[in-house]
Amino acid sequence: MDGRGGRRNPYELTEESPVYVISVAAQLSGLHPQTLRQYDRLGLVSPDRTAGRGRRYSSRDIELLREVQRLSQDEGINLAGIKRIIELENQVTALRQRVAELQHAVEGAAATIQQREAAVHASYRRDLVPYQDVQQAGALVVWRPKKRSE
């Protein structure tokens, strides 16, 4: 299934498709294969596995490996810090998705309420009650209570 609720072609390649063996992933990311194994053990980048337990990396995994390397080398962040950054980024992505889902649900509920309100207004029987459009009435009425006689 794809993100829109339809069936996805099993032969369609996406950025999540696990296609690269560890040697190719290492070459594409500029890292040593042993570094990729260490990142997998630490849970920084977890590639898919084949039936024979071989690692298969996706394009998204390659980008993540490059980001881990950049954070480590350029920013001087240790691997535990990088793992936390990745977890927080994943959390933010999930929360953004949830906000979009809730926003869509609220918009749908608002449209339903407007339809129901319109149906209620359309069902009013104006022949039973004198109807005067308030916006068109120009008269001003002043109410003064009657004085009580004692």
N, C-alpha and C positions, 0 to 999 in steps of 0.2 A: 504494500500500500504506500502511496506517496502522501505528502503532507496535505493534499487536497481531498483525500478520501477515495481516490481512484487507484486502480492497480498500476504498478510501475513495471515497465519492461525489465525482466531479470537480466537482460544483456546490455542495458543502458548503463553507461559509465557516468558516475557522478563524482563529486569531490570526496564523497564518503566511501566510494568503492575500493575495497582492499585489493590492490593489484600489484604492489611492489614488494619483492622479497627484500630481506634485510640488507643485502649487499647493495642493491639499487637504491634503497631508501637512504643508506649511509652516504652513498655517492651524491645523491640529489640534495641532501641536507648539509653535506660538507663535514660530517661527523664519522667517527670510527664505528664499525658495527658493535664493538664491545660497549661503546657509550650508549648506543641505542638499547642494548640489552639492560644496561644499568638503569636507564630512564624507565624502561618497562618494569623492572623490579621495584623501582621507587614509586611507580604509579603516575609518573609525569606524562608519558605518552604510552598509551596501551593499544597496540595494534590488534587487529582481528587475528584469529588463529585458524589454520587449516585443520583438516581432520587429523593430520599427522603432527599437529601442534606447532607447525612452522608459522612464523610471524608474517603477516601481510599488512603492509602500510598503505594508507590512502593518501591522496593529495593533501587532504586536510591534516593528516598526521605529519606529513613532510613540512607543511607550513608551521605546525606547532613545534616540531623539532628545531626549526630555524629560529623561532621566537624564544624557545628555551635557551638556545645557544647565545642569542643576542642579549637576553636578560642576564645571563651568567657572565659573558665576556665583557660586554659594553657597560652594563649597569652595575656589575659586581654583586648581584643578588645570589645568595646561596640556593641550593636546590630545594630546601624546605620552604624558603620564601617563594620560589618560583611555583612550587606545587600549590601553595596557598593562593597565589595570584591566579593561577589557572582555575582553581576551584571557584574563586570569587567571580571570575569572568563567566564561567559556566552558569553560575547562579544568576548573574545579571541577565544573561541570555534567556534563561528559563523564565525569569520574572517578567521580562519584556514580552515574551510570548504569552504568558498568563494575562498580563495587562491587556494585550491586544484581544485575547479571547473574551475577557470580561467586558471590554469596551464594545465589542461586537454584540455581546449578549444584552448589554444595557441599551444599545441602539435598537435592537430588535424589540425589547420590552417597551421602549418609548413609542415605537411605531405601533405596536399592538394596543397600547393605552390610547393613543390618538385615534385609532380606528374605532375602538370601543366607545370612546367619548363621542365621536361623530355619530355613531349608531344610536347612542342614547339621545343625543340632541335631535336627531332625525325622527325619533319615535315620539317626541312631544306632540300632544294633541292641542294644537293652537285654537281649535274651534270651541273648546270648553272653557278657556280662560281668556279674558280680554288681553290682547297682546299689544304692547306698545314698545317700540324700539327705544330704549333709554337714550341712546346717543342722539336721536333725532328730536327728542322732547326738549323744548326750550323754556318751559314754564318752571318757575321757581315757587315752591310752596313753603310758606312759613307756618309753623305749628305753634299755636299759643294755647296753653292749657286754660280751661275755664276756671273762673274763680268759684270756690265753694261758698255756698251761703250757709251760714250756721245759725 
